[in-house]
Amino acid sequence: MMNSITEKVVVITGASSGLGEATVRLLSERGAKVVLAARRADRLENLVKDIKKAGGEALTVITDVAKRDDMENIIRSAEY
């Protein structure tokens, strides 16, 4: 049996497209608070708007996973 993810905070890197975007949408639909991390701000902002419009909670963090400071920023942001 899978535990509920309702109200859990989930960070998804590569969230602006493809598998990352699909994962964000699915987890949000199931009640998770999602932190979207990627480099393409415009795509992330549109995705956050869609999630919030559907009643979900989402936060955007512009991130380059190759940069340590960006990764630390994700952690700080996920503590919302």
C-alpha positions in Angstrom: 0.0 0.0 0.0 1.4 3.4 -1.0 1.4 6.1 1.7 -0.5 9.3 1.0 1.5 12.2 -0.4 -1.2 14.8 0.6 0.4 17.9 2.1 4.0 16.5 1.6 6.5 18.7 -0.1 8.1 17.2 -3.2 10.9 18.8 -5.2 11.1 17.9 -8.9 14.1 19.0 -11.0 13.7 19.2 -14.7 10.1 20.2 -14.0 9.7 22.5 -17.1 9.0 19.7 -19.6 8.7 16.0 -20.4 8.8 13.5 -17.5 9.5 16.2 -14.9 6.4 18.2 -15.9 4.2 15.0 -16.0 5.5 14.0 -12.6 4.7 17.5 -11.2 1.2 17.4 -12.5 0.5 13.9 -11.2 1.9 14.6 -7.7 0.0 17.9 -7.5 -3.3 16.2 -8.5 -2.7 13.7 -5.7 -2.3 16.5 -3.1 1.4 17.1 -2.8 2.9 20.6 -2.5 5.3 20.7 -5.4 8.5 22.7 -5.8 9.3 23.0 -9.5 13.0 23.4 -10.3 14.5 24.0 -13.8 16.2 26.7 -15.8 13.2 27.8 -18.0 11.4 30.3 -15.9 8.6 31.0 -18.4 7.6 27.3 -18.6 7.8 26.9 -14.8 5.6 29.9 -14.2 2.9 28.7 -16.7 2.9 25.3 -15.0 2.6 26.9 -11.5 -0.4 28.9 -12.8 -2.1 25.7 -14.0 -1.5 23.9 -10.7 -2.8 26.8 -8.6 -5.8 27.2 -10.9 -6.6 23.5 -10.2 -6.4 24.2 -6.5 -2.8 22.8 -5.9 0.2 24.4 -4.2 3.3 25.0 -6.2 6.5 27.0 -6.0 9.0 27.8 -8.7 12.8 27.8 -8.1 15.0 28.6 -11.1 17.8 26.1 -10.9 20.8 24.8 -12.7 21.5 21.5 -11.0 25.2 21.8 -11.9 25.5 24.7 -9.4 25.8 24.0 -5.7 24.2 27.3 -4.7 21.2 26.6 -6.8 20.7 23.2 -5.2 21.0 24.7 -1.7 18.4 27.3 -2.7 16.0 24.5 -3.6 16.4 23.0 -0.1 15.7 26.4 1.5 12.7 27.0 -0.7 11.2 23.5 -0.1 10.9 24.3 3.6 7.9 26.5 2.9 
